[in-house]
Amino acid sequence: MGAQGLLTGRNVLVTGGANGLGRAIVERFAVEGARGISFDAAGGQSGLPDGWQAMTGDVTLEGDVAAAVEQTKTALGSVDVVVANAGVVPPWSETENIDLEEWDRVFAINVRGVAATIKHAVPAMKDTGGSIIVMGSLNSWQAHPRLCLYSATKHAVLGIVRAAALDLGRCGIRVNAIGPGPIATDALRSRVERRAAEGGVPTDEAFAAMASGTALGRIATEADVAATAVFLASDLSSAQTGLLVPVDCGVN
């Protein structure tokens, strides 16, 4: 990369930017020259890259989301890219054991939060265009046992992306989703270790099985997801909208 990164001059809002995939995206965007706001319910974000500010808020509260968009525009001068990354993965559960209070909570974060983020981003972006990137999943187009709730939210997210892309294309706003498969994160390792402790497959065997089930023989990483986000945020993807881009190393 030369003096100019792929995102030089872009002003960005990332929801769920404190940890995991969101933090990886913030850090890679900074390398590519972007400035932005990292918005997260977790307070006390530390060590953000130069040009990035932390903002505490909850995507289930529409006022917080609206304030995050306004802060991005006020502090940086424009909103060029929005990454709707905030989300949660609920515990595995048989369909007959669905907890409907948990259902409402997870939908409020994973689906309503995405809808609110896009809704409030549009007025800030429609005069200049830009890119909205939503964190989907391979569960946006397929399902797995004991993941009814999570699969339902990610299917809904893909519907939002496809519809919003049709609505916003005339404003020069592209809307795409990233579809990670299993990603080698601390959160995934914690879930696998918890299942192992409950009598499931041992951790090393579980990760080996995940890797062997891909065309590349490995599990995708946070850096892989962040690189895809850079592509979707940059002019390299100027003709792409309404898509879900898998990041899964070729899951079989």
N, C-alpha and C positions, 0 to 999 in steps of 0.2 A: 504494500500500500504506500502511495506517495503522500505528499503533504495534505492532499485533499482526500478525506474519507468518503465513503459512499453516502453518508448521511450528513455531511457538512452543511451547516445552516438550517437543519431541520430541528424543529421544536416538538417535543414528544411528551405525552402523558402515558405512563404505564401504571395500570392498577395491579395490586398484588405484587409490588416491586421490591418488597423487603427481603424476600427469601426465594430459594428454589429457582424455578424457571424465570420468574419475574426479575429477580436480581441478576441472573445471567444475561437477560436481555438488556437491562439497564447498562451493565458493564460493557457489553459488546457494542451497544449503540454509542456509548461514550467514545470508545476506540474509533468508531467510524465518524466521529465529529458531531454527533447530536448532543443537544442540551435537553433538559427535561425535568419533569416532576415525577417522583416515585411515590405513588399514593397507596397506602396500606393501612389496614386496621391495627397492625402492630406498630406501636409507637417506638420512638428512640432509634430510628434507623441510623446507623453509623457507617462511616467510611464510604459514603457515596462518591462517585467520581466527580472530578471538577466539572462545573456547569450543571450539576444535578442537585435538586432540592428535595427534601422529604416532606410529605404532607400526610397527616393522620386522618383517616376517615373510613367509612363503612359503605361498601357498594350497595348494601340493602337499603340505605337511606338516600333517597333521591336528592335531597338537599346537599348532602356531602359530595355526591358525584357532580352535581352542577357546580359546586364551589371549586372542585378540583379542576374542571375544565376552565372555569373563569380565572383561576389562579395561574394556570398555564399560559393563557392568553395575556393576562395582565403582566406577569413577571417576565415573559419571554417575547411577547409581541405577536405571536401567532400560535396556532395549533396545527401542525402539519401531519403528525402521525399520532394515532391513539392505539395503544395495545391493551385490549380488554382481557387481562390475564387472570384476575382474581377468581379463585374457585376453590372448592373443597372436594375431597374424595371421601364419601361416607364409608363406614364399616360395611363389609360384606354381609348380606342378609338374604335368606330365602324370601321369595315373593310373598308367601303366606305370612311372613313375620314383618312386613313393612310397617314401620312406625310413621304414621302420617304427620305427626308433628315434626319429625326429622325430615320427612319429605318436603314440607313447606319451607323449612329452614334452608335446605340444600338448594331447592329451586330458587329461593330468594337471592342466594349468592350467585349460583352458576348461571341462571337464566335471567331473572329480573335484573340482576346487576349488570349483565351484558347489555340488555335492552336499554337500561337507563344510561349506561356509558355511551352507547351509540346515539341515543336520542339527544343527549346534551352536547355531544361532540359536533353534531351536524350544523347548528347555527354558527359555531366557531370556525367551521371548515368550508362551508358551502360556497363562499365567495372566491376561495383560492384553491379548493380541491385538496387532495391528500390521500392518505392510506389509513384505513382502520383494520387492525389485525385482532382476531379473536382467538382465544385458546380453546380449540376443540379437543378432539381425541379420536383415536381409532374407534372408540365407542360412539362416535358421531354417526357411524354407518354400519356398525356391527355391535352385537351384544355378547356378554359373557354371563355364565351362570352366577347367581347371587349378586349381580350388579344391576338390578332392575332400576333402582333410583338413579344411579350415576349415568347409566346408559340413556335413560329418559332425558336427563338434563342435557347431555351432549348431543343427542338427536335434536332436541329443541334448539340448541345453539346453532347447529348447521342450518336449520330452517330460517333462523333470524339472519344469518349471513347471506343466504341465497336471496331472501326477500329484500334485505337492505341494499344489496348490490344492485338490484334492479331499480330500486327507488332512488338511489344516490348517484348512479352513474352519470346522470345528466348534470350533476354538480361537479363532476370530475373527482368524485370520492370513490376510491376502490375499497371493497370490503372482502376480506379473505380470512380463512381460518387455518390454523396449524393443527395437524392431527398427530400428536405424539403417540407412539406405542409405549411399551415399557421404557422408562428413562432411568438411567443410573443416578438416582438422587438419594439423598439421605432419607427422604420420606418413603421412597419405595423400599429401601433396605429395612427401615423400621417396620413397615407393614409385613414384609416377608419374615423378618425375625419374630414378629408377634405371632404370625400363623405357625411358624415352626415351634414356638414355645407352647402353642395350643395343640400340638400333636400333628402338625402338618409336615410338609416336605422340608428337610433341613435347608438352611439358608443357601449354602454353597450349591447344593443340588438344584434348588429353585432357580438361581441365577444362571447356572449352566444350561438348564432346560430352556430358559428364555433366550439365551444366546444361540443355542443350537436350532431354535425355531425361526431364525432369520436367514435371509439370503447371504448376508455379510458375516454371519457367525459371531456377531457381537450385539450388545445392547446399545441403543442410541444414548447420547449424553446431553446434558444441558447445553453444552457448546453447540451441538448439532441443531438444537431447537433455536438457539439465539442466532445462528447463522441464517436459518430459514427466515426468521423475523427480519433480519437485515435485508434479505432479498425482497420480501414483501413490502418493506417500508421504502425501498429505494426505487429509482427509475428503471432498474433492471426488470421489474415486474410491471411496467406501465401498461401492459395489455392484459394483465390477469385480474379478474374480479369474480366474486361469487364462488370461489374454489375452497376446498379443503386440501391442504398440502400435507401428505403423510410424512412423518419423520420417525421411521420405525426400523431402519436397516433391512427392509424387505421381509416383514413378518409373513410367514407362510399361512 
